[in-house]
Amino acid sequence: MHPLIALVTILTVLLMFSTAFMVGRARGKYGIKAPATSGHEGFERAFRVQMNTQESALMFLPALWAAAAFGAAWLSAAFGAVWLVGRIWYAVAYANPAGNRGPGFVIGMIALLGLILQAAWGIAWTFVLA
């Protein structure tokens, strides 16, 4: 498998780790005791960034690996890098009360759709050749 796919995967794990760290820091800053998931708006923003990132990564990672396995790994890595940029943009904007998280969300979803289409095309082509 292409090492860029592994790099994008590890960077995604680091993104998820950093969002979890942000939640822990926000718990301390705003005095939110576990297992509470609501309280100060700053904590709730950090918590939603973490949950939204995990939800998106759950779709992204299998799509990334399927696209790389059945298509051009370099293209999968490029879509993956775009997804990462979009998710980071989304996280930073969401954490800011005045931020607009829409563009980051759209960028991430377009990259995810690209991976899904690449994987589907590659898998379908495999059946045609079989």
NUKOLDREN-100313 format. One record per atom (N, C-alpha, C, O): y, z, x. Coordinates in pm, whole numbers, padded with zeros to 5 digits, always signed. Each point is the difference from the previous one (the first is absolute). Layout:
BEGIN
YZX...
This chain:
BEGIN
-00118+00000+00084+00118+00000-00084+00124+00000+00089-00003+00049+00112+00105-00101-00162+00125-00015+00075+00065+00136+00025+00011+00080-00093+00032-00053+00216+00059+00131+00030+00130+00026-00076+00036+00116-00021+00034-00221-00022+00123+00023-00077-00030+00063-00136+00081+00077-00053-00197-00108-00003-00039+00059-00127-00023+00151+00019+00042+00081-00082-00108-00047+00192-00021+00142+00031+00134+00070+00024+00019+00114-00041+00074-00182+00109+00131+00059+00025+00075+00025-00131+00058+00107-00018-00059-00204-00072+00067+00018-00130-00066+00115-00076+00069+00077-00067-00200-00066+00077-00072+00109-00067+00044+00135+00055+00029+00092-00077-00024-00079+00209+00041+00127+00061+00145+00031-00034+00034+00116-00024+00052-00216+00023+00141+00023-00038+00011+00046-00146+00086+00081-00034-00173-00133-00050-00003+00044-00140-00042+00146-00010+00057+00076-00077-00157-00038+00155-00043+00140+00004+00115+00089+00049+00022+00108-00054+00049-00154+00155+00115+00078+00050+00110+00011-00106+00066+00103-00010-00045-00209-00068+00096+00006-00110-00043+00105-00102+00082+00079-00046-00210-00079+00012-00049+00100-00096+00012+00141+00058+00035+00093-00072-00064-00077+00200+00014+00129+00066+00146+00046-00004+00028+00117-00028+00064-00208+00055+00141+00039+00002+00050+00038-00138+00083+00090-00013-00132-00157-00092+00043+00038-00135-00057+00136-00038+00065+00078-00070-00188-00048+00115-00058+00133-00025+00081+00106+00074+00023+00109-00053+00018-00140+00175+00083+00092+00078+00133+00026-00071+00049+00112-00003+00010-00219-00054+00126+00014-00074-00015+00096-00118+00090+00078-00029-00204-00086-00038-00024+00090-00114-00010+00144+00048+00058+00090-00060-00131-00068+00167-00012+00135+00054+00135+00056+00042+00031+00117-00026+00048-00200+00090+00133+00043+00041+00087+00031-00121+00075+00098+00001-00084-00180-00104+00079+00022-00122-00045+00127-00072+00082+00071-00058-00212-00042+00061-00048+00126-00060+00069+00119+00064+00049+00090-00069-00043-00090+00202+00065+00110+00071+00149+00004-00026+00057+00107-00023+00007-00222+00028+00145-00007-00017+00045+00047-00137+00101+00068-00013-00176-00105-00091+00040+00031-00137-00079+00116-00062+00019+00031-00117-00106+00031+00195-00075+00116-00048-00099-00032-00111-00017+00080-00092-00048-00193+00100-00099-00041-00100-00137+00043+00051-00048-00055+00100-00014+00149-00165-00132+00050+00042-00111-00087-00058+00004-00041-00116-00103+00012+00201-00117-00075-00046-00074+00084-00104-00007+00122+00016-00047-00180-00118-00025-00141-00025+00106-00068-00086-00025-00108-00054+00143+00169+00039+00105-00058-00085+00035-00140+00048+00005-00027+00120+00021-00061-00215+00039-00137+00032+00134-00035-00063+00037-00117-00010+00035+00219-00032+00134-00024-00054+00090+00115+00044-00046+00105+00043+00173-00129-00057+00099+00099+00041+00129-00070+00034+00056-00071-00084-00007+00091+00203+00124-00062+00046-00016-00152+00005-00107-00051+00034+00214-00020-00067-00004-00146-00002-00037-00058+00138-00071-00100+00008+00119+00162+00099-00033-00047+00135-00149+00008+00027-00058-00090+00061-00005+00199-00106-00145+00011+00016-00071-00105-00085-00092-00065+00047+00135+00049-00171-00066-00095-00089+00009-00142+00053-00094-00078-00015+00206+00043+00077+00014-00132+00060-00101-00017+00115-00069-00102+00008+00060+00201+00079-00095-00007+00112-00143-00009-00053-00081-00077+00052+00050+00154-00154-00135-00001-00058-00032-00135-00061-00111-00051+00019+00206-00009-00091-00024-00131-00061-00015-00109+00105-00081-00091-00016+00159+00100+00125-00016-00097+00108-00143+00008+00054-00064-00103+00022+00015+00225+00001-00136+00015+00052-00102-00056-00098-00088-00078+00039+00097+00115-00164-00099-00047-00098+00007-00151-00018-00104-00067-00006+00225+00012-00004+00013-00145-00017-00053-00076+00122-00059-00107-00014+00081+00163+00131-00051-00063+00122-00152+00001+00001-00063-00100+00034+00003+00212-00071-00146+00007-00005-00056-00095-00105-00101-00068+00024+00164+00062-00140-00046-00090-00105+00006-00145+00046-00092-00078-00026+00199+00042+00092+00013-00138+00049-00097-00028+00113-00059-00108+00005+00041+00204+00086-00091-00019+00113-00145-00015-00048-00079-00069+00064+00046+00131-00176-00135-00011-00055-00032-00145-00038-00115-00043+00011+00215-00031-00054-00020-00143-00029+00015-00084+00126-00071-00098+00020+00166+00137+00064+00035-00079+00117-00111-00009+00104-00033-00109+00045-00025+00221-00008-00096+00000+00111-00124-00086-00027-00037-00079+00087-00028+00090-00202-00114-00091-00024+00043-00147-00006-00072-00088+00047+00189+00062-00105+00049-00138-00007+00026-00054+00140-00031-00115+00029+00088+00199+00058+00026-00041+00138-00129-00040+00071-00007-00106+00061-00095+00191-00070-00125-00026+00071-00077-00116-00063-00062-00078+00072+00066+00065-00204-00068-00114-00064+00069-00131+00038-00066-00100+00027+00198+00102-00027+00074-00122+00038-00029-00038+00144-00017-00118+00031+00012+00217+00057-00029-00028+00141-00143-00049+00020-00025-00085+00085-00068+00138-00164-00140-00038+00015-00027-00141-00052-00087-00069+00053+00161+00026-00155-00027-00129-00063+00113-00100+00017+00000-00106-00062+00098+00140+00146+00112-00091+00022+00049+00011+00143-00072+00047+00088+00193-00090-00067+00061+00005+00133+00049+00142+00029+00088+00051-00070-00145+00011+00171+00037+00138+00032+00147+00013+00035+00063+00099-00036-00006-00197+00105+00142+00006+00036+00088+00001-00126+00101+00069-00004-00141-00146-00098+00077-00003-00124-00013+00133-00074+00097+00050-00056-00217+00005+00056-00021+00132-00061+00084+00105+00070+00062+00084-00066-00058-00088+00199+00081+00096+00075+00148-00018-00031+00073+00099-00009-00028-00222-00008+00140-00025-00034+00032+00056-00138+00101+00067-00019-00189-00094-00079+00020+00060-00134+00000+00152+00010+00079+00068-00066-00169-00014+00148-00007+00145+00018+00126+00057+00060+00047+00105-00044+00009-00173+00142+00125+00047+00061+00114-00003-00102+00083+00091-00003-00079-00195-00078+00102-00009-00105-00018+00113-00101+00097+00062-00044-00222-00034+00007-00027+00111-00092+00051+00131+00058+00064+00079-00070-00091-00056+00198+00047+00122+00066+00152+00011-00003+00054+00106-00031+00014-00214+00063+00147+00000-00003+00048+00034-00142+00091+00082-00018-00152-00146-00081+00039+00027-00139-00023+00144-00039+00084+00061-00066-00199-00005+00105-00030+00139-00037+00091+00099+00072+00039+00102-00057-00005-00131+00182+00093+00088+00071+00138-00007-00066+00065+00103-00021-00021-00224-00011+00128-00018-00070-00003+00080-00131+00094+00072-00031-00203-00087-00044-00016+00070-00127+00008+00152+00020+00070+00068-00075-00140-00016+00175-00004+00144+00024+00138+00054+00036+00043+00103-00052+00026-00172+00140+00133+00045+00042+00096-00005-00118+00078+00093-00021-00083-00200-00056+00091-00014-00115-00031+00104-00108+00092+00055-00060-00219-00029+00035-00039+00096-00104+00042+00141+00039+00041+00078-00086-00050-00045+00213+00037+00134+00046+00151+00023-00012+00044+00115-00007+00033-00221+00004+00145+00009-00014+00037-00010-00148-00033-00100-00064+00101+00202+00008+00033-00005-00144+00078-00126-00040-00012-00045-00114+00090-00010+00204+00078-00120-00033-00069-00128+00043+00054-00109-00018-00174+00120+00073-00071-00116+00053-00057-00089-00109-00033+00046-00109+00022-00175+00142-00059-00097-00091-00138-00036+00054-00011-00079+00095-00094+00135-00154-00135-00023+00050-00060-00131-00049-00108-00039+00044+00176-00030-00133-00051-00125-00056-00033-00107+00103-00110-00056-00004+00202+00025+00096-00032-00106+00098-00123+00033+00085-00083-00088+00023+00069+00210+00022-00116+00038+00079-00129-00013-00080-00102-00046+00052+00108+00086-00179-00116-00013-00087-00040-00146-00017-00117-00035+00012+00215-00050-00038-00028-00142-00023-00058-00065+00126-00096-00076-00008+00153+00106+00124-00051-00054+00126-00145+00041+00020-00084-00083+00035+00054+00210-00057-00137+00049+00015-00097-00067-00097-00111-00036+00037+00154+00020-00161-00088-00061-00101-00024-00148+00027-00110-00050-00023+00212-00020+00071-00019-00142+00034-00099-00014+00115-00087-00087-00003+00099+00173+00104-00094-00003+00112-00142+00033-00047-00096-00063+00043+00084+00162-00131-00131+00035-00055-00059-00117-00078-00118-00032+00014+00199-00032-00095-00047-00116-00075-00046-00111+00094-00100-00067-00025+00174+00048+00134-00041-00100+00100-00138+00031+00057-00082-00089+00017+00058+00216+00012-00132+00040+00052-00110-00022-00104-00107-00050+00033+00135+00086-00156-00100-00017-00107-00033-00148-00018-00117-00037-00011+00220-00047+00009-00024-00144-00015-00075-00057+00119-00090-00082-00017+00126+00125+00138-00070-00047+00120-00147+00041-00005-00089-00080+00029+00063+00205-00066-00138+00048-00008-00077-00076-00107-00113-00043+00023+00172+00027-00141-00067-00069-00109-00032-00145+00038-00109-00050-00029+00204-00016+00092-00021-00137+00043-00116-00008+00100-00089-00084-00012+00092+00172+00110-00104+00001+00102-00138+00030-00057-00099-00062+00038+00093+00157-00129-00128+00035-00063-00050-00116-00086-00118-00035+00005+00208-00025-00083-00040-00113-00084-00048-00116+00088-00099-00065-00033+00166+00039+00142-00038-00109+00090-00138+00026+00060-00078-00093+00022+00048+00219+00005-00132+00037+00052-00110-00039-00100-00106-00049+00039+00132+00072-00167-00098-00037-00103-00014-00151-00012-00109-00049-00024+00218-00024+00040-00005-00145-00007-00086-00056+00113-00076-00095-00020+00090+00154+00137-00075-00048+00116-00146+00043+00000-00082-00057+00072+00049+00157-00153-00138+00054+00000-00098-00091-00067-00119+00032-00007
